[in-house]
Amino acid sequence: MAATVRRQRPRRLACWALMTVLLADLLALSDTLAVMSVDLGSESMKVAIVKPGVPMEIVLNKESRRKTPVTVTLKENERFFGDSAASMAIKNPKATLRYFQHLLGKQENNPHVALYKARFPEHELGFDPQRQTVYFQISPQLQFSPEEVLSMLLNYSRSLAEDFAEQPIKDAVITVPAFFNQAERRAVLQAARMAGLKVLQLINDNTATALSYGVFRRKDINSTAQNIMFYDMGSGSTVCTIVTYQTVKTKDAGIQPQLQIRGVGFDRTLGGLEMELRLREHLARLFNEQRKGQRAKDVRENPRAMAKLLREANRLKTVLSANADHMAQIEGLMDDVDFKAKVTRAEFEELCADLFERVPGPVQQALQSAEMKLDEIEQVILVGGATRVPKVQEVLLKAVGKEELGKNINADEAAAMGAVYQAAALSKAFKVKPFVVRDAVIYPILVEFTREVEEETGVRSLKHNKRVLFSRMGPYPQRKVITFNRYSHDFNFHINYGDLGFLGPEDLRVFGSQNLTTVKLKGVGESFKKYPDYESKGIKAHFNLDESGVLSLDRVESVFETLVEDSPEEESTLTKLGNTISSLFGGGSTPDTKENGTDTVQEEEEGPAEGSKDEPGEQAELKEEAEAPAEDTSSPPPPEAKGAAAPEGEKAAEKDGGDKPEAQKPSEKREAGSEGAPPAPEEEKKQKPARKQRMVEEIGVELVVLDLPDLPEDQLARSAQKLQDLTLRDLQKQEREKAANSLEAFIFETQDKLYQPEYQEVSTEEQREDISGKLSATSTWLEDEGFGATTAMLKEKLAELRKLCHGLFFRVEERKKWPERLSALDNLLNHSSMFLKGARLIPEMDQIFTEVEMTTLEKIINETWAWKNTTVAEQAKLPATEKPVLLSKDIEAKMAALDREVQYLLNKAKFAKPRPRPRDKNGTRAEAPLNASTSDQSEKVIPPPGQTEDTKPIPEPEKETAGPEAADSEPLELGGPAAESEQKEHLEQPTGQKRTLKNDEL
C-alpha cells in the first residue's frame, strides 16, 4: 500500500503543477484582451487591432484617416505626431523628423547616414562616441537618438489603438523590412522597450503581406504548391518575395495551410521617396530659372521652401500616375513669390529613368535565391504605394513576362492585416485558425573558431574553422546546437555573418559590420577538473534564432558521460515527478519546440573552410525539420559532408552523442521507454547491467557585441524615463488646453444665454448686469494673462463663474422640468387611486390586503395630493426671480414614496395563495354565489377553493402610464388589454369548458 501511495504522489504533484500553469494563463488573459499591430513604413504607418467582438480592424487616427504619417515634431515645450507634425514640417523643418528609420542600427561612417544628410540638410546630426552612432540635435537642450524618436512614434500608435479599442493595450506585432540585419532588428526592439510595449514578434513586412493574402484565400490553398511573387515598392525601399502556398500535415492541428518564403530580393534605396526627391530638385531648378537675374538666393538654401517643394513633389507624383501632365503651383514659395510650372509625365519618367532600370533587380535576386525560374511563378502581385506609378508597372510587367500584374490585394493595408492576424495567433486571449508560417534567413550566420592541431610529430599549427549555423534561405524560428569536442580549457569563438556575396559592393558598405559577437567562455577547465572520471562529450553551445529573426546564445554547457551499474531499486520520487510532468506536457519533448524548426545538433569540427547550404549534412538537417517539425524520429543521423574528414577519435565522439538528435541517443531511448512501458522483467535487467549517466555543467559566457553595441541598461532606463516625462508633459498640456477651452466656452455660452427669454424671465436686470460684468472681466483676463495661467487657475476661474450663475441656471432648469414631473405625478396618483378602489371591491372572502395596508396607501395618496396642491399654489405666488419652492427632486421623492407602497401591494398580490372554501356539515363545498350564471352551474365547474366565479376585472380608467414602474405591474393591470387577452386565452378551452380566474389573474 505504501508503495502505491509513493507511485501516485508524483502524479498528484504534476496535476497541481498543471493547474498552476493553467491558472497563470487565465491571469494573463485578463491583461491581454486586445492586441495591436504596427506596419511601420518609411512614409506612413498603419495600425490594426483585434479585441473581443471586433475582428481585424484598421485603427482610425484623430483625423479619421486609416494611415498616419511617420513624422514627429519635437519642440522645446510640445510634441506633434502624424498629420499635425506633417503640417509643421513647413513651419519648423529642423524640428520635424521624417524617414528616421533609415538611421536605425547604423554607425556614423555608414553611407546611409551621409545619404540622409544630403537628402535632409536641415537636420543637425550629432555623434555618439560610445556607440559610434548619430543622434538628432534639435537644440542644445534637445537631442534624441533614432531609437528614442521611434519609441515616441510607437507610443503614439499605441495611444491611437487604445482610444479605438477603449481599453489598454501592451502586446504588439511590429513589421520591419525583410533586409533588416541583427543590429537594425535589435534597435527596433529597444525602441519598443522604451515605449513599454511587449513585442510578440518582429515580422517581416513581406511575410505579413503573404500571410494576409493566404488567410483571406485559405480555401484556394491545397496540397499542390502555388508560387506567388509579391513585388513591394514602398516609399523608402523595394522588396520582391517568392512565397509557396500549400497544405501540410502538422503534429497538433492536422492538415493546415502553410506559406514558405522561398526567395527574397531587395533594393534599399529604390522607392517613392527617391522619385519625389528627383521631382523636388526639378521644381527647384525651374523656380531658380524663373527668378534668374533678380539676384535672388538659391531656393535650395531655404529649408522651408524645400519642405514646400517636397510636399508638392509628393502630390505631383500621385497626380501624374493618372494624368499625362499637371500644373505644380505653390503660393509664396520664397520671399512671397509664387511658383507655377507645368510638369509632364514624360519629364517625370526621364528624371527617374535610372530608377526604373533598377526595377527588375529585386526580381532577379529573388529568383536566384529561390533557385526558381519565372515559368514556375503563377502570379505577380503588386504591393506598396510606389507600384502605382505606371512606368514601374510597365517595366515590371516586361521583366516578369506575364500577361498582367495582380492587383487583388490592398497595397497599403495588407501588411498591417497580416501582422495583426499573427498577433492574435500569438496572444493567449484569442484562438484563430492555424496558418503555418515559415520565414527564411536572408543573411547566413556562421561560427568561427581557431584551435591548435598537430599535423606532424612535434609540429603544431593553428587551424581556423568555420561552421554554418543558419544557412541562407533556411527556415526560422530555429534552434541549433554546436559541439566543440577538442577543448579542455577556456577558449573563445566568434559569431559572424556568412557569405554575403549576393550583395553588391555598395550594399555591403550599407550593411555594416559582418562580425556579430565574440563569445568568451569561462569555467571549461574547472568543469573537466570537477569530473575527472567522466568521458567528455564536448562543449555544447545552444543558439536560438527566434520568431523576430534575432539571434541569441541561450547557454553553453560542458557535457560528460560515464557507465554506471544499473540499480534494480525503484526510481526516486523526484525522477518520477520529472517524468510525469514531462509526459503531461507533451511526452517529454522540448517545450520550446516550434512547428517551424527543431533543435539540430551540429558538432563536427573538421571540414571545408566555410560551409554552405549545399553541404549534404546541413541540407539533410533542414530537410528533416521541414518535413517533420517538432517530431522525434528514429532515422539515422544525416550523412557527413564529403569534405569533412575528422580524426577517428573525433568521429567516435560524434557517433556517440554528437550529430544525433537528442531523442536518438540510446540511453535516453531507454529512459523514455521506461516512462510509458511496463517495467522490464528481471532477466532483461540482468542482461543490461550498465547504463550511461550524463552530467551537465553550465559554462560562464561573456559576450562582446561587435556590429552595434546595445544601449546599456542605465541609459535605456534614462531614455525610457525621459520619454515618459515628455508623455506626462503632453498630457498636462492637453489638460490645460481643455481647461482653457472649457472656460472660454462657458463665457461665450453664458453671455449668449443672458439674452434668451427663458433666462430673462427668471432674473432681474441687476442680476444679469452683475453676471455679464464678471464674464467680461474673466474674458479680458483670459486674453491678457491666460497664456501664462496654470491649469489650477483656469479651473478656479471656471468654478467661480459657475457658482455665480448657479442660481440662474437652477431656476431655468427647474421650470423646464416642472411640466413633465407634475404630469407623471398626476398619472401615478390617478392609477394609485384606481388600484385602491379596485382593492376595496374585492369580496371579504377573497381579500388579500389588510385594512391597515389599504388605509396606509390611502393616507399616502391623500398626503401627496395635498402636498402637490399646496406647493403649486405657493409657487404661483412667488416671483420667477426667487428661488422656487416647487423642486423637481421633491416631486421625484413623493413619486418614489407612493410608488414604493403600490409596488409592495402588487408584489403581495403576486405571491398570495387563494383561501380554502368553507365546507358545510355534510362535507360538501358551499353553494355557488347567487350571481353565478346558469350555464356555469349546469357545466358543474368546481372553482378553486376560496374563489368566487363572478369575479371580473375592474376596467382601467385611462390608458396612461403609472410612473416608472408601470411595466412591473403589467400582469396585474385591471381591465387592460393584457388582462383581457389573458382571460380570453385561459377561458377558451378546447373542450368548450370555461375556467374561473385566480386572484393573481385579475
Stockholm file with secondary structure:
# STOCKHOLM 1.0

chainA/1-1002         MAATVRRQRPRRLACWALMTVLLADLLALSDTLAVMSVDLGSESMKVAIVKPGVPMEIVLNKESRRKTPVTVTLKENERFFGDSAASMAIKNPKATLRYFQHLLGKQENNPHVALYKARFPEHELGFDPQRQTVYFQISPQLQFSPEEVLSMLLNYSRSLAEDFAEQPIKDAVITVPAFFNQAERRAVLQAARMAGLKVLQLINDNTATALSYGVFRRKDINSTAQNIMFYDMGSGSTVCTIVTYQTVKTKDAGIQPQLQIRGVGFDRTLGGLEMELRLREHLARLFNEQRKGQRAKDVRENPRAMAKLLREANRLKTVLSANADHMAQIEGLMDDVDFKAKVTRAEFEELCADLFERVPGPVQQALQSAEMKLDEIEQVILVGGATRVPKVQEVLLKAVGKEELGKNINADEAAAMGAVYQAAALSKAFKVKPFVVRDAVIYPILVEFTREVEEETGVRSLKHNKRVLFSRMGPYPQRKVITFNRYSHDFNFHINYGDLGFLGPEDLRVFGSQNLTTVKLKGVGESFKKYPDYESKGIKAHFNLDESGVLSLDRVESVFETLVEDSPEEESTLTKLGNTISSLFGGGSTPDTKENGTDTVQEEEEGPAEGSKDEPGEQAELKEEAEAPAEDTSSPPPPEAKGAAAPEGEKAAEKDGGDKPEAQKPSEKREAGSEGAPPAPEEEKKQKPARKQRMVEEIGVELVVLDLPDLPEDQLARSAQKLQDLTLRDLQKQEREKAANSLEAFIFETQDKLYQPEYQEVSTEEQREDISGKLSATSTWLEDEGFGATTAMLKEKLAELRKLCHGLFFRVEERKKWPERLSALDNLLNHSSMFLKGARLIPEMDQIFTEVEMTTLEKIINETWAWKNTTVAEQAKLPATEKPVLLSKDIEAKMAALDREVQYLLNKAKFAKPRPRPRDKNGTRAEAPLNASTSDQSEKVIPPPGQTEDTKPIPEPEKETAGPEAADSEPLELGGPAAESEQKEHLEQPTGQKRTLKNDEL
#=GR chainA/1-1002 SS CHHHHHHHHHHHHHHHHHHHHHHHHHHHHHHCSCEEEEEECSSEEEEEEEETTEEEEECCCTTSCSCEECEEEECSSCEEEHHHHHHHHHHCTTTEEESGGGGTTCBTTSHHHHHHHHHCTTSCEEEETTTTEEEEESSSSCEECHHHHHHHHHHHHHHHHHHHHTSCCCEEEEEECTTCCHHHHHHHHHHHHHTTCEEEEEEEHHHHHHHHHHHTTGGGCCSSCEEEEEEEECSSCEEEEEEEEEEEEETTTEEEEEEEEEEEEEETTCSHHHHHHHHHHHHHHHHHHHTTTTTCCCGGGCHHHHHHHHHHHHHHHHHHTTCSEEEEEEEEEETTEEEEEEEEHHHHHHHTHHHHHTTTHHHHHHHHHHTCCGGGCCEEEEESGGGGSHHHHHHHHHHHTCSCCBCCSCTTTHHHHHHHHHHHHHSTTCCCCCCEEEEECSSCEEEEEEEEEEEETTEEEEEEEEEEEECTTCEESEEEEEEECSCCSCCEEEEEECCCTTSCHHHHHHHCCSEEEEEEEESHHHHHHHCTTSEEEEEEEEEEECTTSCEEEEEEEEEEEEEEECCCSCCCHHHHHHHHHHHHTTTTCCTTCBTTBCEEEECCCCSCSSCCTTCHHHHHHHHHHHHSTTCCCCSCCCCCCTTCCCCHHHHHHHHHHTSSCGGGCHHHHHHHHHHHSCCCCHHHHHHCCEEEEEEEEECEEEEEECSSCCCCHHHHHHHHHHHHHHHHHHHHHHHHHHHHHHHHHHHHHHHHHTTSHHHHHTSCHHHHHHHHHHHHHHHHHHHHTGGGCCHHHHHHHHHHHHHHHHHHHHHHHHHHHHHHHHHHHHHHHHHHHHHHHHHHTSCGGGCCSCHHHHHHHHHHHHHHHHHHHHHHHHHHHSCTTSCCSSCHHHHHHHHHHHHHHHHHHHHHHHTCCCCCCCBCTTSCBCCCCTTSCHHHHHTTCCCCTTCCTTCCCCCCSSSCCCSTTGGGGGGGCSSCHHHHHHHHHHHCCTTSCCCCCCGGGC
#=GC SS_cons          CHHHHHHHHHHHHHHHHHHHHHHHHHHHHHHCSCEEEEEECSSEEEEEEEETTEEEEECCCTTSCSCEECEEEECSSCEEEHHHHHHHHHHCTTTEEESGGGGTTCBTTSHHHHHHHHHCTTSCEEEETTTTEEEEESSSSCEECHHHHHHHHHHHHHHHHHHHHTSCCCEEEEEECTTCCHHHHHHHHHHHHHTTCEEEEEEEHHHHHHHHHHHTTGGGCCSSCEEEEEEEECSSCEEEEEEEEEEEEETTTEEEEEEEEEEEEEETTCSHHHHHHHHHHHHHHHHHHHTTTTTCCCGGGCHHHHHHHHHHHHHHHHHHTTCSEEEEEEEEEETTEEEEEEEEHHHHHHHTHHHHHTTTHHHHHHHHHHTCCGGGCCEEEEESGGGGSHHHHHHHHHHHTCSCCBCCSCTTTHHHHHHHHHHHHHSTTCCCCCCEEEEECSSCEEEEEEEEEEEETTEEEEEEEEEEEECTTCEESEEEEEEECSCCSCCEEEEEECCCTTSCHHHHHHHCCSEEEEEEEESHHHHHHHCTTSEEEEEEEEEEECTTSCEEEEEEEEEEEEEEECCCSCCCHHHHHHHHHHHHTTTTCCTTCBTTBCEEEECCCCSCSSCCTTCHHHHHHHHHHHHSTTCCCCSCCCCCCTTCCCCHHHHHHHHHHTSSCGGGCHHHHHHHHHHHSCCCCHHHHHHCCEEEEEEEEECEEEEEECSSCCCCHHHHHHHHHHHHHHHHHHHHHHHHHHHHHHHHHHHHHHHHHTTSHHHHHTSCHHHHHHHHHHHHHHHHHHHHTGGGCCHHHHHHHHHHHHHHHHHHHHHHHHHHHHHHHHHHHHHHHHHHHHHHHHHHTSCGGGCCSCHHHHHHHHHHHHHHHHHHHHHHHHHHHSCTTSCCSSCHHHHHHHHHHHHHHHHHHHHHHHTCCCCCCCBCTTSCBCCCCTTSCHHHHHTTCCCCTTCCTTCCCCCCSSSCCCSTTGGGGGGGCSSCHHHHHHHHHHHCCTTSCCCCCCGGGC
//
